[in-house]
């Protein structure tokens, strides 16, 4: 309070020392005085209200109080004998600086709210709850009176009939509110809808030409009436008594008096569709799409439609048959229609993802065949997964193997079939045949003294050996390097090496029939120096029964052999023969004359 008085003194001095142009004008609740500077006594049933300034103002101040209507009610700093209202104080200092403050004077009496209600349709009374405000927190009581001031009820929510009532609310201090008018209007009349003569016409699919007519609406006192037709979705589709030009569907009419609120509601009426589609999805079958492949399907949809169109979520047509097959995982809809223009959309249908795809871990390695020997192979194809089965077939579906690898096959195309319980992958893999060139054999010309069988020996190692005549006819074929060839006359022969379908170049060799000297050395030196240590008879090897004998100068036999490979080494019974001249007799065959001559053994 001292601070406010200091303010007044300071403000007075400021006013005396300044011109009016230097004064600061503040208005509203922002002025120097606030509501806290006043003692406010609210209005109640026991006393009138008042607004009293705390302390004594300086004489330089002027005050003006006005009510909410703008009427000046006082020119003092405080006012009393007030009713509830908003009061405005305008005060000045020496008539130059003005301030404004608003003060609300509360009404502590309870206040009953005015209500205007209408009885619910078909009801002759309703429960009405007292609406009021009360500044006190204590309990209140209620007095309901009729328009003729007779008592009706003391409940907060009594049942009331149509008419006018007055509500008084009394708080715990005995203060009463002003009577609040409660008006209850009677319920409006509900019309009656007569459906006995209704006519429901079906609608086609191509146009909305269905209708519902013949309904009759009546009410006591007559109309006018307001109509509203709604479909099965609750949408308003008509506002006339007759419903015309609607598609097939479910409809209901509500009618009320135009100046009333009570509606009559008809039964639900169905506008049928002419030539309707009849479809059922209760027994459809969805086959999962396995292995991330387009092998899913939807089958078993029942319909009398004549045209079908399956679409995916992007609207792309994936099938035009009733059963949809060979599709990937996803959601699909079936659009069906008939010849009368009727169309409906079924679904969505879900083709689920089935077993995952087989994961190829490693690709196969092809080893080509060589010379058609059947040594080709396809190995190394491996997959990740359980229950994996392998199967190999040729292009005619002849099964070749059930192992992961295919071995020992000739050139050709083969099918590798990898599968599990749901997924099957088929790979066509080709094995080539690689022809290799074999080296030609080395064969020497041969001489026989008369027609006989001679031994042909190949030096090379190969799977197969062949002899052809000069007319390219195959004479001999053997897996052994040595075989007998019957010689009857002079001829040229050809030898080759074979490996499967591969064959070397052919080597020509001549066989001559007639007596001639074989290559017989006239000396040799068996001194173990690795040079000319044996007596080599070149050409005798073709005579596998040639008889060779060596004699000393006394006619004693020192060497004899019928094996061309058993060469004379200058020894008899393992002991060295002395140097000197020896004599030989060589008889190639019984039909050939023997060869004789001398041989010098040098040491």
C-alpha positions as CSV (number, residue, x, y, z in Angstrom):
1,X,0.0,0.0,0.0
2,X,2.9,2.3,0.8
3,X,4.3,1.7,-2.7
4,X,1.0,2.8,-4.3
5,X,1.0,6.0,-2.2
6,X,4.5,6.7,-3.2
7,X,3.4,6.2,-6.8
8,X,0.6,8.8,-6.4
9,X,3.1,11.3,-4.9
10,X,5.7,10.6,-7.6
11,X,3.0,10.9,-10.3
12,X,1.8,14.3,-8.8
13,X,5.4,15.7,-8.8
14,X,5.9,14.4,-12.3
15,X,2.8,16.1,-13.5
16,X,3.7,19.4,-11.9
17,X,7.2,19.4,-13.4
18,X,6.2,18.2,-16.9
19,X,3.9,19.3,-19.7
20,X,1.0,17.3,-20.7
21,X,2.9,16.1,-23.8
22,X,5.4,14.3,-21.7
23,X,2.7,12.3,-19.8
24,X,2.5,8.6,-20.6
25,X,-1.0,7.3,-21.3
26,X,-1.8,3.7,-20.3
27,X,-5.1,2.1,-20.7
28,X,-6.9,-1.2,-19.8
29,X,-5.4,-3.5,-17.2
30,X,-1.9,-2.3,-18.0
31,X,-2.4,0.9,-15.9
32,X,-0.7,1.7,-12.7
33,X,-3.8,0.6,-10.7
34,X,-4.8,-3.1,-10.9
35,X,-7.7,-5.1,-9.6
36,X,-5.5,-6.0,-6.6
37,X,-5.6,-2.4,-5.5
38,X,-9.4,-2.8,-4.8
39,X,-11.5,-4.7,-2.3
40,X,-14.2,-6.4,-4.4
41,X,-17.3,-7.7,-2.6
42,X,-19.4,-9.9,-5.0
43,X,-23.1,-9.7,-5.3
44,X,-25.1,-12.3,-3.4
45,X,-28.6,-12.9,-2.2
46,X,-27.7,-11.3,1.2
47,X,-25.8,-8.2,0.1
48,X,-25.2,-5.9,-2.9
49,X,-21.7,-5.8,-4.4
50,X,-19.1,-3.1,-3.9
51,X,-15.6,-2.0,-5.3
52,X,-13.5,-0.1,-2.8
53,X,-10.0,1.4,-3.4
54,X,-7.5,0.4,-0.8
55,X,-6.1,3.6,0.9
56,X,-6.9,7.3,0.3
57,X,-6.2,8.8,-3.1
58,X,-4.5,12.2,-3.6
59,X,-6.9,15.1,-4.4
60,X,-5.2,15.6,-7.8
61,X,-6.9,12.4,-8.9
62,X,-10.3,12.3,-10.6
63,X,-12.4,9.1,-10.9
64,X,-15.3,8.1,-13.2
65,X,-17.1,4.7,-13.0
66,X,-19.3,3.4,-15.7
67,X,-21.4,0.2,-16.1
68,X,-21.4,-2.1,-19.1
69,X,-24.0,0.1,-20.8
70,X,-21.7,3.1,-20.6
71,X,-23.7,4.9,-17.9
72,X,-21.7,6.9,-15.4
73,X,-22.7,5.7,-11.9
74,X,-20.1,7.3,-9.7
75,X,-17.2,9.9,-9.6
76,X,-15.6,8.6,-6.4
77,X,-12.7,6.2,-6.0
78,X,-15.1,3.5,-4.7
79,X,-18.6,2.3,-5.6
80,X,-21.2,0.2,-3.7
81,X,-24.7,-1.2,-4.0
82,X,-23.8,-2.9,-7.2
83,X,-25.4,-5.7,-9.2
84,X,-23.3,-8.2,-11.1
85,X,-21.7,-6.4,-14.1
86,X,-18.4,-5.3,-15.7
87,X,-17.5,-1.8,-14.4
88,X,-14.9,0.5,-16.0
89,X,-12.9,3.0,-14.0
90,X,-11.3,6.0,-15.8
91,X,-9.1,8.1,-13.5
92,X,-6.8,11.1,-14.3
93,X,-4.1,13.1,-12.7
94,X,-4.7,16.8,-12.8
95,X,-7.0,16.2,-15.7
96,X,-4.1,15.5,-18.1
97,X,-3.1,11.8,-17.9
98,X,-5.9,9.3,-17.9
99,X,-5.9,5.6,-17.0
100,X,-8.5,2.9,-17.4
101,X,-9.3,-0.3,-15.5
102,X,-12.0,-2.9,-15.8
103,X,-13.4,-4.7,-12.8
104,X,-15.9,-7.7,-13.0
105,X,-18.3,-8.0,-10.2
106,X,-19.3,-11.6,-9.8
107,X,-22.8,-13.0,-8.9
108,X,-22.4,-15.6,-6.1
109,X,-26.0,-16.7,-6.5
110,X,-26.6,-19.9,-8.5
111,X,-27.7,-19.4,-12.1
112,X,-30.2,-21.8,-13.8
113,X,-29.8,-22.1,-17.6
114,X,-32.7,-21.6,-20.0
115,X,-33.5,-24.7,-22.1
116,X,-35.8,-25.4,-25.1
117,X,-36.4,-29.1,-25.9
118,X,-38.6,-31.3,-28.0
119,X,-40.0,-34.6,-26.9
120,X,-38.5,-37.6,-28.7
121,X,-40.5,-39.1,-31.5
122,X,-43.3,-41.2,-30.2
123,X,-42.8,-40.1,-26.5
124,X,-45.1,-38.1,-24.3
125,X,-42.5,-37.2,-21.7
126,X,-38.7,-37.0,-21.4
127,X,-36.1,-36.7,-18.7
128,X,-34.8,-33.1,-18.3
129,X,-31.6,-32.4,-16.4
130,X,-31.2,-29.0,-14.7
131,X,-28.3,-27.0,-16.2
132,X,-26.8,-24.4,-13.9
133,X,-23.7,-22.6,-12.6
134,X,-22.8,-22.1,-9.0
135,X,-19.9,-20.1,-7.6
136,X,-20.1,-22.0,-4.3
137,X,-18.9,-25.5,-4.1
138,X,-21.6,-26.6,-1.7
139,X,-24.7,-28.7,-2.6
140,X,-27.8,-27.2,-4.3
141,X,-31.5,-28.0,-4.4
142,X,-34.0,-27.7,-7.3
143,X,-37.5,-26.4,-7.6
144,X,-39.4,-27.2,-10.8
145,X,-42.8,-25.3,-11.3
146,X,-45.3,-25.4,-14.0
147,X,-46.3,-22.4,-16.0
148,X,-49.2,-21.8,-13.6
149,X,-46.7,-21.7,-10.7
150,X,-47.8,-25.0,-9.3
151,X,-45.1,-27.3,-7.9
152,X,-43.7,-30.1,-10.2
153,X,-40.5,-31.6,-8.8
154,X,-37.5,-31.3,-6.6
155,X,-35.3,-33.7,-8.6
156,X,-32.4,-32.6,-10.7
157,X,-33.6,-34.7,-13.7
158,X,-37.4,-35.2,-13.5
159,X,-39.5,-36.6,-16.3
160,X,-41.5,-33.7,-17.9
161,X,-44.3,-33.6,-20.4
162,X,-44.7,-31.1,-23.1
163,X,-45.2,-27.5,-21.8
164,X,-43.5,-24.6,-20.1
165,X,-41.7,-25.0,-16.8
166,X,-39.5,-22.8,-14.5
167,X,-36.4,-24.0,-12.7
168,X,-35.0,-22.4,-9.6
169,X,-31.7,-23.5,-8.1
170,X,-31.0,-22.9,-4.4
171,X,-27.5,-23.2,-3.0
172,X,-26.5,-24.3,0.5
173,X,-26.6,-20.7,1.8
174,X,-30.3,-20.4,0.8
175,X,-29.6,-18.2,-2.2
176,X,-31.9,-18.8,-5.2
177,X,-31.3,-18.4,-8.8
178,X,-33.6,-16.4,-11.0
179,X,-36.3,-18.8,-12.4
180,X,-35.1,-20.2,-15.8
181,X,-37.7,-21.0,-18.4
182,X,-37.7,-24.6,-19.7
183,X,-39.8,-25.1,-22.8
184,X,-40.6,-28.6,-23.9
185,X,-42.3,-28.9,-27.3
186,X,-44.4,-31.9,-28.1
187,X,-43.0,-34.6,-30.4
188,X,-43.8,-34.1,-34.1
189,X,-46.2,-36.5,-35.8
190,X,-44.5,-39.6,-37.4
191,X,-45.9,-40.4,-40.8
192,X,-46.9,-43.9,-41.9
193,X,-45.5,-45.6,-45.0
194,X,-47.8,-48.1,-46.7
195,X,-45.8,-50.6,-48.8
196,X,-48.8,-52.8,-49.9
197,X,-48.9,-51.4,-53.4
198,X,-45.2,-51.0,-54.0
199,X,-43.7,-51.9,-57.4
200,X,-40.0,-52.8,-57.6
201,X,-38.6,-52.9,-61.1
202,X,-35.2,-54.6,-61.8
203,X,-32.2,-52.8,-63.4
204,X,-30.1,-53.8,-66.3
205,X,-26.3,-53.9,-66.1
206,X,-25.7,-51.4,-69.0
207,X,-27.9,-48.7,-67.5
208,X,-29.4,-47.7,-64.2
209,X,-33.1,-48.2,-65.0
210,X,-34.4,-49.8,-61.8
211,X,-37.2,-48.2,-59.8
212,X,-39.4,-48.4,-56.7
213,X,-42.9,-46.9,-57.0
214,X,-46.4,-47.2,-55.5
215,X,-45.5,-46.4,-51.8
216,X,-48.0,-44.3,-49.9
217,X,-47.2,-41.9,-47.1
218,X,-49.8,-40.4,-44.7
219,X,-50.0,-38.6,-41.4
220,X,-52.7,-37.1,-39.1
221,X,-53.4,-33.7,-40.5
222,X,-51.7,-34.4,-43.8
223,X,-48.4,-33.2,-45.3
224,X,-46.4,-31.7,-46.8
225,X,-43.7,-34.4,-46.5
226,X,-40.0,-34.6,-47.0
227,X,-38.5,-37.8,-48.5
228,X,-35.1,-39.3,-48.5
229,X,-34.0,-42.6,-50.2
230,X,-30.6,-44.2,-49.2
231,X,-28.8,-47.1,-50.7
232,X,-27.1,-49.9,-48.8
233,X,-24.0,-47.8,-48.3
234,X,-26.1,-45.0,-46.6
235,X,-25.7,-42.6,-49.6
236,X,-28.7,-40.4,-50.5
237,X,-29.9,-41.4,-53.9
238,X,-33.4,-39.7,-54.1
239,X,-35.6,-37.1,-52.5
240,X,-39.0,-37.9,-54.2
241,X,-41.6,-40.5,-53.1
242,X,-40.9,-42.6,-56.2
243,X,-37.3,-43.8,-56.7
244,X,-36.5,-43.9,-60.4
245,X,-33.4,-44.6,-62.4
246,X,-31.2,-46.5,-60.0
247,X,-28.9,-49.5,-60.4
248,X,-29.4,-52.9,-58.7
249,X,-29.0,-52.7,-55.0
250,X,-30.7,-52.3,-51.6
251,X,-32.8,-49.2,-50.8
252,X,-34.8,-47.7,-48.0
253,X,-37.2,-44.7,-47.8
254,X,-37.4,-42.3,-44.8
255,X,-40.3,-39.8,-44.7
256,X,-41.2,-37.0,-42.2
257,X,-43.4,-34.0,-42.1
258,X,-41.6,-31.1,-43.7
259,X,-42.0,-29.1,-40.5
260,X,-41.5,-32.1,-38.2
261,X,-38.6,-34.2,-37.0
262,X,-40.0,-37.7,-36.6
263,X,-39.2,-40.0,-39.5
264,X,-40.9,-43.1,-40.7
265,X,-38.6,-45.7,-42.2
266,X,-39.6,-48.3,-44.8
267,X,-38.4,-51.8,-45.0
268,X,-35.3,-52.6,-47.0
269,X,-36.3,-53.1,-50.7
270,X,-34.0,-54.8,-53.3
271,X,-33.8,-53.7,-56.9
272,X,-32.7,-56.9,-58.6
273,X,-30.4,-57.1,-61.6
274,X,-31.6,-58.5,-64.8
275,X,-29.5,-61.4,-66.2
276,X,-27.3,-61.2,-63.1
277,X,-23.8,-62.7,-62.7
278,X,-23.8,-65.5,-60.2
279,X,-20.3,-66.2,-58.9
280,X,-18.8,-68.0,-56.0
281,X,-15.3,-68.0,-54.6
282,X,-16.0,-70.3,-51.6
283,X,-14.2,-73.3,-53.1
284,X,-11.3,-71.7,-55.1
285,X,-7.9,-73.2,-54.8
286,X,-4.7,-71.2,-54.7
287,X,-1.5,-73.0,-55.7
288,X,1.7,-71.4,-54.4
289,X,4.3,-70.1,-56.8
290,X,7.4,-72.3,-56.0
291,X,11.0,-71.6,-56.7
292,X,10.4,-67.9,-57.6
293,X,9.0,-69.2,-60.8
294,X,5.7,-68.4,-62.6
295,X,4.0,-71.7,-61.6
296,X,1.3,-70.4,-59.2
297,X,-2.4,-70.7,-60.0
298,X,-5.9,-69.8,-58.9
299,X,-8.6,-72.4,-59.9
300,X,-12.0,-73.4,-58.8
301,X,-13.9,-70.1,-59.1
302,X,-17.5,-70.7,-60.0
303,X,-19.4,-68.3,-62.2
304,X,-21.9,-68.1,-65.0
305,X,-19.9,-65.4,-66.7
306,X,-18.8,-65.7,-70.3
307,X,-15.7,-63.5,-70.3
308,X,-12.8,-63.5,-67.8
309,X,-9.9,-61.2,-67.2
310,X,-7.3,-61.7,-64.5
311,X,-5.3,-58.6,-63.6
312,X,-2.4,-58.1,-61.2
313,X,-1.9,-55.2,-58.8
314,X,-0.6,-53.0,-61.7
315,X,-3.7,-53.6,-63.7
316,X,-1.8,-55.8,-66.2
317,X,-3.9,-58.6,-67.7
318,X,-2.2,-61.9,-66.9
319,X,-4.9,-64.4,-68.1
320,X,-8.2,-64.5,-69.9
321,X,-9.4,-67.9,-68.8
322,X,-11.5,-68.9,-65.8
323,X,-8.5,-70.7,-64.3
324,X,-5.4,-68.6,-63.9
325,X,-2.2,-70.6,-64.2
326,X,1.5,-70.1,-64.5
327,X,1.7,-66.8,-62.5
328,X,4.2,-65.5,-60.0
329,X,3.5,-64.7,-56.3
330,X,1.2,-61.8,-55.8
331,X,-2.3,-60.5,-55.5
332,X,-4.8,-60.8,-58.4
333,X,-8.4,-59.9,-59.2
334,X,-10.8,-61.6,-61.6
335,X,-13.1,-59.4,-63.7
336,X,-16.0,-61.4,-65.1
337,X,-18.7,-60.3,-67.4
338,X,-21.6,-61.8,-69.4
339,X,-23.2,-61.0,-72.8
340,X,-25.7,-58.6,-71.2
341,X,-23.1,-56.2,-70.1
342,X,-23.0,-57.3,-66.5
343,X,-19.6,-57.1,-64.9
344,X,-18.2,-57.7,-61.4
345,X,-14.8,-58.0,-59.8
346,X,-13.9,-60.9,-57.6
347,X,-11.0,-61.1,-55.2
348,X,-8.4,-60.1,-54.4
349,X,-6.8,-63.6,-54.6
350,X,-3.4,-64.2,-53.2
351,X,-0.9,-66.5,-54.9
352,X,1.6,-67.2,-52.1
353,X,5.3,-67.8,-52.4
354,X,6.0,-71.5,-52.0
355,X,9.3,-73.3,-51.7
356,X,12.3,-71.1,-52.3
357,X,14.3,-71.5,-55.5
358,X,17.1,-74.0,-55.8
359,X,20.4,-72.1,-55.3
360,X,23.0,-73.2,-57.8
361,X,26.3,-73.2,-55.8
362,X,28.7,-74.2,-58.7
363,X,28.3,-74.6,-62.4
364,X,29.2,-77.9,-64.1
365,X,32.5,-78.5,-65.8
366,X,32.3,-80.2,-69.2
367,X,35.1,-82.6,-70.3
368,X,34.7,-83.3,-73.9
369,X,34.9,-86.8,-75.4
370,X,38.0,-87.8,-77.4
371,X,38.0,-90.0,-80.5
372,X,34.5,-91.2,-79.6
373,X,35.9,-93.3,-76.8
374,X,33.0,-92.4,-74.4
375,X,35.3,-90.7,-71.9
376,X,33.4,-87.4,-71.8
377,X,31.9,-86.1,-68.5
378,X,29.9,-83.3,-66.9
379,X,30.8,-82.9,-63.3
380,X,30.8,-80.3,-60.5
381,X,27.2,-78.9,-60.6
382,X,26.1,-78.5,-57.0
383,X,23.1,-76.8,-55.4
384,X,22.1,-75.7,-51.9
385,X,18.9,-77.1,-50.4
386,X,17.3,-80.1,-48.9
387,X,15.8,-83.1,-50.6
388,X,17.7,-82.4,-53.8
389,X,17.4,-85.0,-56.6
390,X,19.6,-85.3,-59.7
391,X,18.7,-87.0,-63.0
392,X,20.5,-87.2,-66.3
393,X,18.7,-88.0,-69.6
394,X,19.4,-87.7,-73.3
395,X,17.2,-85.6,-75.5
396,X,14.9,-88.6,-76.0
397,X,14.3,-88.6,-72.2
398,X,16.2,-91.9,-71.8
399,X,17.6,-91.9,-68.2
400,X,21.3,-92.2,-68.0
401,X,22.2,-91.5,-64.4
402,X,20.8,-90.3,-61.0
403,X,24.2,-89.2,-59.7
404,X,25.2,-85.5,-59.4
405,X,27.8,-86.1,-62.1
406,X,27.6,-87.7,-65.5
407,X,30.6,-89.7,-66.6
408,X,31.9,-91.8,-69.5
409,X,29.6,-90.4,-72.2
410,X,30.1,-89.8,-75.9
411,X,29.5,-86.5,-77.7
412,X,25.9,-85.3,-77.6
413,X,23.4,-83.1,-75.7
414,X,22.3,-84.1,-72.3
415,X,19.7,-82.9,-69.9
416,X,20.6,-82.3,-66.3
417,X,17.4,-82.2,-64.2
418,X,17.8,-80.9,-60.6
419,X,14.6,-81.0,-58.4
420,X,13.3,-81.0,-54.9
421,X,9.7,-81.5,-53.7
422,X,8.4,-78.5,-55.6
423,X,11.1,-77.1,-57.9
424,X,12.6,-78.5,-61.1
425,X,15.4,-77.0,-63.1
426,X,16.4,-78.4,-66.5
427,X,19.7,-77.6,-68.1
428,X,20.8,-78.7,-71.5
429,X,24.5,-79.3,-71.7
430,X,26.5,-80.4,-74.8
431,X,29.6,-82.7,-74.8
432,X,31.8,-82.3,-77.9
433,X,34.0,-84.9,-79.5
434,X,37.6,-83.9,-80.0
435,X,39.6,-85.7,-82.7
436,X,43.3,-86.0,-82.0
437,X,46.0,-86.8,-84.5
438,X,48.2,-89.8,-83.6
439,X,51.8,-90.1,-84.8
440,X,52.3,-92.4,-87.7
441,X,54.1,-95.7,-86.8
442,X,57.6,-96.6,-88.0
443,X,57.6,-99.8,-90.1
444,X,60.4,-101.3,-92.2
445,X,60.3,-103.1,-95.5
446,X,60.4,-106.9,-95.2
447,X,61.9,-109.7,-97.3
448,X,61.0,-113.4,-97.3
449,X,62.5,-116.0,-99.4
450,X,59.2,-117.7,-100.1
451,X,55.5,-117.3,-99.3
452,X,55.1,-117.6,-95.5
453,X,53.6,-116.0,-92.4
454,X,55.7,-113.2,-91.1
455,X,55.6,-111.4,-87.7
456,X,54.7,-107.7,-87.8
457,X,55.6,-105.8,-84.6
458,X,54.8,-102.1,-83.9
459,X,57.2,-100.2,-81.8
460,X,54.7,-97.6,-80.6
461,X,52.2,-98.1,-77.8
462,X,48.6,-97.5,-78.8
463,X,45.2,-99.0,-78.0
464,X,44.8,-100.5,-81.5
465,X,47.0,-101.5,-84.4
466,X,45.8,-101.9,-88.1
467,X,47.3,-103.3,-91.3
468,X,45.7,-102.4,-94.7
469,X,46.5,-103.7,-98.2
470,X,47.3,-101.5,-101.1
471,X,43.6,-101.2,-101.9
472,X,42.9,-99.7,-98.5
473,X,41.2,-102.9,-97.3
474,X,41.7,-103.7,-93.6
475,X,43.5,-106.9,-93.3
476,X,44.4,-107.0,-89.6
477,X,43.3,-105.2,-86.4
478,X,44.7,-106.1,-83.1
479,X,45.2,-104.7,-79.6
480,X,48.6,-106.5,-79.5
481,X,51.6,-104.8,-81.0
482,X,52.7,-108.1,-82.7
483,X,50.7,-110.3,-85.0
484,X,51.2,-112.7,-88.0
485,X,50.7,-111.6,-91.6
486,X,50.4,-114.2,-94.3
487,X,52.6,-113.2,-97.3
488,X,52.0,-114.9,-100.7
489,X,53.6,-112.4,-103.1
490,X,55.3,-109.1,-103.4
491,X,53.0,-106.4,-102.0
492,X,52.8,-103.0,-100.3
493,X,51.1,-102.8,-97.0
494,X,50.1,-99.9,-94.7
495,X,50.2,-99.8,-90.9
496,X,48.4,-97.4,-88.6
497,X,47.7,-96.8,-84.9
498,X,44.1,-96.4,-83.7
499,X,42.5,-94.8,-80.6
500,X,38.7,-94.9,-80.7
501,X,37.6,-93.1,-83.8
502,X,41.0,-91.4,-84.2
503,X,43.6,-93.0,-86.4
504,X,47.2,-92.0,-87.3
505,X,48.5,-91.5,-90.7
506,X,49.3,-94.8,-92.4
507,X,52.9,-95.9,-92.9
508,X,53.7,-97.9,-96.1
509,X,56.0,-100.9,-95.9
510,X,57.0,-103.3,-98.7
511,X,57.2,-107.1,-98.4
512,X,59.3,-108.8,-101.0
513,X,59.1,-112.6,-101.7
514,X,62.4,-114.2,-103.1
515,X,65.9,-115.3,-102.1
516,X,68.2,-112.6,-101.1
517,X,71.0,-112.1,-98.6
518,X,70.1,-110.8,-95.3
519,X,72.5,-108.3,-93.8
520,X,75.2,-110.6,-92.3
521,X,78.2,-108.9,-90.7
522,X,81.5,-110.7,-91.4
523,X,83.0,-109.7,-88.0
524,X,82.2,-108.3,-84.6
525,X,84.2,-107.5,-81.4
526,X,82.6,-108.7,-78.1
527,X,84.8,-106.7,-75.8
528,X,82.1,-105.0,-73.7
529,X,82.8,-101.5,-75.0
530,X,79.2,-101.2,-76.1
531,X,80.1,-101.1,-79.8
532,X,79.6,-104.1,-82.1
533,X,79.5,-106.4,-79.0
534,X,77.0,-108.8,-80.7
535,X,76.6,-110.3,-84.1
536,X,73.4,-108.6,-85.4
537,X,71.6,-110.2,-88.4
538,X,69.5,-107.4,-89.7
539,X,66.3,-108.6,-91.4
540,X,66.2,-112.0,-89.7
541,X,63.6,-110.8,-87.2
542,X,60.8,-111.4,-89.6
543,X,61.6,-115.1,-89.6
544,X,60.5,-116.2,-86.2
545,X,61.8,-119.8,-86.8
546,X,65.1,-119.0,-88.5
547,X,67.8,-121.4,-87.4
548,X,71.2,-119.8,-86.9
549,X,74.4,-122.0,-86.2
550,X,78.0,-121.0,-85.7
551,X,81.0,-123.5,-85.8
552,X,84.6,-123.1,-85.0
553,X,87.3,-124.1,-87.4
554,X,87.2,-127.6,-86.1
555,X,83.6,-128.0,-86.9
556,X,82.4,-127.9,-83.4
557,X,79.0,-126.1,-82.8
558,X,79.6,-123.0,-80.5
559,X,76.2,-121.2,-81.0
560,X,72.7,-122.1,-82.2
561,X,69.3,-120.2,-81.9
562,X,65.9,-120.1,-83.5
563,X,65.0,-116.9,-81.6
564,X,65.9,-113.7,-83.6
565,X,66.3,-111.8,-80.4
566,X,68.9,-114.2,-79.0
567,X,72.0,-112.6,-80.5
568,X,75.4,-114.3,-80.7
569,X,77.7,-112.6,-78.1
570,X,81.0,-114.5,-78.7
571,X,80.4,-116.8,-75.7
572,X,79.7,-120.5,-75.2
573,X,78.1,-121.6,-72.1
574,X,79.0,-118.2,-70.6
575,X,82.7,-118.4,-71.4
576,X,84.4,-116.2,-74.0
577,X,85.4,-117.8,-77.2
578,X,88.9,-117.1,-78.5
579,X,89.5,-114.7,-81.3
580,X,89.6,-116.3,-84.7
581,X,87.5,-117.3,-87.7
582,X,84.2,-119.1,-87.3
583,X,81.7,-120.4,-89.8
584,X,77.9,-120.0,-89.9
585,X,74.9,-121.7,-91.4
586,X,71.7,-119.7,-91.4
587,X,68.5,-121.4,-92.5
588,X,65.6,-118.9,-92.6
589,X,62.8,-121.4,-93.5
590,X,62.5,-125.0,-94.7
591,X,61.7,-123.6,-98.1
592,X,64.7,-121.3,-98.3
593,X,68.3,-122.3,-99.1
594,X,70.6,-121.8,-96.2
595,X,73.2,-118.9,-96.0
596,X,76.8,-119.9,-95.2
597,X,80.0,-118.0,-94.7
598,X,82.8,-117.1,-92.3
599,X,82.8,-114.8,-89.3
600,X,85.8,-113.2,-87.6
601,X,85.6,-112.8,-83.9
602,X,87.9,-110.0,-82.7
603,X,89.0,-109.2,-79.2
